[in-house]
Amino acid sequence: MPEPSRGAGPAAGTPGGGPAGTEILEGLFFIERGYLSGNHFACRSPAPVLIDTAYASEIPKTLAGLDALGVPWRETRLIISTHAHCDHVGANRAIQGASGCEIALHAAGKAFLDAGDRRGPWWDYYHQEAAPFACTRALEDGEEIPVGPHRFRLLHTPGHAADGIVLYEPHAKVLLSSDTLWERDIPVITEAVEGDGALDALLGSLERLEALEVRRVFPGHGRPFSDMRGALARARARLAAYGADRRRVGEDLVKRILVYTLLMRGDFAEEELLPHLLGTAWFPDTVVRYFGPGRERETYRETVGALQRRGALRREGGRILTTVRP
């Protein structure tokens, strides 16, 4: 999820109430979403292939968008999930239940699903809404995946997620970069789950992308862009800053997940939000890891104040809510 900012939101909707889609290759549509849901893709055919399916609470919008594009999602043949985080797999179970489709993840993600592991994909760690589904196919680094008339090469890109992948179409030089590369930000780094080598792993993944010839990047969050070299340079600079000051990893994490919590669960009474956070796995763990024990209340006050000054949070009638649109 990108850095929260006031007014961040989805692309213009379709008349049917779903998000709009843009055809990026013959029959393949890019669907841009807001802060709560990851962007996703749909290959329109009698047996559609979908790439990611957004967040669970937005299933009606996701399906309405597919309907508006003329994608018969009840006949879906395959869902390719770029990783198992909740904002990318939200409609997997619903679509698989309606269509009987296969769902493919990198082998690391399939291992999470097969073992019933809800921490590996962050679901329980961040107290996120996610419904288990049957992962029927393990994807491997370097393999080619047909998506309609197109063939994409898969690259395993851990760092943000152990099972993270990107998809590259070499003829049109199109990169579906998921959460590995955004235009002006980097994703949440969760070392408590991904391990202390997560920063180095993401840096290695970015170096793999640099070897590709890319004309257009379609990320997991935010708008498409063409300047991949510039995006890589900005991402490396942010990772270097994280390495130089480890507190920044924790500061960014707390800000983003606090906003995401408000998007997932709605506004909170002021006296209820901190107790809620203290009852999660992630908040006390993050505070101890980056700021030291006993600093939960101070971290909460500083984070809420910073987000309020930025305009991403506001207080209203004794409640705290986010101004960021889902």
N, C-alpha and C positions, 0 to 999 in steps of 0.2 A: 504494500500500500504506500502511495506517495506521501510526501510531506503535506499535512492538512493545511488548506488555505480557505479563506472565506469564499463561498460561492462555487467551489469546485463541484461539477455536476456532469450528468450524462449528455450525450449528443441529443439533438432534437429528436423527439419521438415520432413514431408513425401514427397515422390516423387511428389505428386499432389499439393504441395505448402502449405499444412496445417501443423499445429503442430502435432508431434508424440503423440501416445497414448500408455499407458501401461496397460495391463489387471491386475487388482488387486484382483478381485473376478470373478467367472465364468460369462463371458459376460459383466462385468462392467469395463470400461476403465477410467483411470486417464489421463487427458490431461494437461500437464504443460505449462503455458504461461509465458510471460515476465512481465515487470513492468507495462505496460498499462492495461493489461487484467488479470482478475482473472483466476486461474486454474479452470477446470470444468471436468465433468464426463459424460459418455454416457453408457447406458445399451443397448447393441446391441440385438435387437429382431425385429420381424415384426411390433411391436408397441412400439418404443423405449421410454425410460424414460431418460430425461436429467437432470443433476443437474448443474445449472448455465450455462451462455452462453457467457461470456467474454464481451468485449467492442464493442460499436456500429461501430466504424470505422474499426474494424477488422472482421466484419461479413464474408467477403469472405474467410479469413483464417480459421475462425471457421467452416464454412460449408465445406470447402475443407478438413479439418481434419476429420470431421464426414464421408464424402464420402470415404476418404482413409481407414477408419476403417470398412467400409461396414455398417455403421449405416444409415438406410433409414429415414433421418430427416424429410422428407416431410410427413412421416407417424407417427410422434411423437404423443404419447398419453398424456404425462405429462411432464412439466418442473417444477422441484422443485428449487426455488430460495432461496439461503441461506440468502439473504437480498437483498434489492432493490437498492443498490449502483450501479452506472453506469457501473463499471468494472465487474459486475456479471450478469447483465440483458440485455446486449447490443443487443443480437440477439433474445430476447424474442418475440418482435413484429413480426419480419420477419418470425420466425419459426411458431409462432401461426397463422400468416396469410396464410402460405403455408399448414399447417396441421390441423388447427382448434383445436389444443390441449388445454387441461387445463393447467393453470399455478397456482401453489400453493406457497403462502408466509405465514409466520407467520401472525397471525391476525393483528398485528400492521402494518405490511407492506401492507396488503390488505386494511387497513383503509386509508393509504396514497393514494393508487391508486384509491380507490373508491371515495375519496374526491377531486381528482385532485391536491393533495398536492405535490408540487415539491420541497419544502424545507425539509420536513421530511426525504426523502431519499437522501438529499444533492444536488440534481440536480441543482437547481437554486442558492443555496448558493455558490457552487464552480464553477458555470457556466459550467456545464458538459453536454456532449451530451448524451441524453437518450430519447427514444421514449416511450410514454405511451403504455400500453398493458392491456388486460383484465385479472385481477387476479380473477380466478373463484373459488378458494378454500382457506379457511383460515386454517392454521395449528396451533395446540395447543401443548403446552409443554407436553411431555410424550407420545404422540401418536406414534403408529407404522406405518411405511410407507413401502409398498412393492415396491421394485425396482427390476424388473425381479423376479428371484427365491429367492432374498434376502429380509430380513425384517430389516429395520433400525429404531432405536428409536430416536425420535427427542428431543433435549434439547434446550430450549430457553436460549440464552446467550447474553443478552444486554450488553452495555458498549461502544463498537465501533459503533453499530447500534441498534436502539430500537427494530428492528425486526430480529436481528441476531439469527441464529440457527446453531447447529452442528448436524451431523447424526452419530449414533453409531450402528455398527453391532456386536452383542455380541458373536456370535459363532466364527467368525474369529478374533474378538477383533480389528476391524478396526474402526478408527475415521476419519470422514471427518470434519475437524475442521474449515473450511472456514477462516474467519478473526479473530476468537476468539483466536486461538493459532497458532503461527508460531514457527519455530525452534529457531531463535536467535533474534527476534525483537517483537515489539508489534505494533498494527495498529494505524493509526491516531486517536486521541481523539479530537472530535469536541464538546466541552462543549457548544458552542453557540447554537447548535441544540439539542444535547443529554441531556443537562442540567448539572448543577454543580455536580451531583452525578455520572457522567459517569465513573470516575476512580474507585469509590467504586463498581459500577455495574459490571465493567469488572473484578475486583478482585473477586467478588462473583461468576461470571461465571467460572473463572479459578478454584475456589474451587469445583464447581460442577464437573468439568472434572477430578479432582484428585480422585474422588470416583470411576472412571471407570477403569477397567482392559484393557489396550490397548497395543497391540503389534506393531501397525504401524499407523502413523498419516499422513494424506494427507491434507495439508493445502490449504488455498485459494491463497497463493502466496508462491513461493519457492518450494524447493524439498521435497519429503517425508522424514520422519525420524522416528526413533524408540524410542529415549530417551525422552518420554513425560515428565518424572519427571524433567529432566534437563531443558527442554523448559519451564515448569511451573515455576521453580525456577528463571530462567532468566527473565521471564515476570513479576513475582512478584517484583523482584529487580528493574526493570525499573519503575514499577508503584510506588514503594517506593521513587525512585529518583524524579519522577514527583511530588509526594506529598510533598517532602522536598523542592523543588525549582520549583514553578509554572511556572517560565519563561521557563523552559525546555519544557513544553508542547507546548508553543507558538513557540519556536525555531524549534522544530522538525516538527511542523505542517507547518510552513512557508517554510521550506526547501523542504518538500515532495510535497506540493501542487504547489510550483513554478516549480519543475521538471515535475510534472504531467501536468501543464498548457502548458509547452513547448512540451511535448509529444502529447497533444491533438491538439494544434494549430500550431505547428511548430515554427521555430526560429522567433525572433523579432529583429527589429532594436533597438539598445541600447536606443535610445531616446523614443521608443514607449512602452517598457515593463513596466516601472514604471507607466506611465499614464493608461495602461491597468489594472494593478493590483489595482490602486486607484479607478478604475471604477467598481470593483467587490464588491460583498457583503462581502466576506470572509477576504480580506486583511486588509482594514481599521479596521474592527471589531476585528480581531485577534491582531493587533498592540495595539489598545486601551486596550483590555482585559488583555494582558500579559505584555506590555511594557510601557503603558501610552500614553496619547494623544500627537500628534505632532511629533511622532517618526517614521513616515512612511518612510521617505527618509533614515534615519539612519538604520532602520531595513532592508530595501532593500539592501543598500550597504553592510551591514554585512553579509546578507544571500548569496548574489551573490559571495562575496569574499570567504566565507567558502566553498561554493559548488565548486568554481573554484579551490581552493587549494586541495580539495578532488578529483578533476578530473571529477566531475559530470557535470560541465558547462565549456564552453570555449567561448571566444570572437574571432570572425573571420570576417574580412571585415566590421566592424561596426555593427555586429549582435551578438546576444547572442543565443546560442543553447546548447542543452543537449547532452552529450555523452552517456547517458543511452539509451539502445536499448529498443524499445517497447515490 
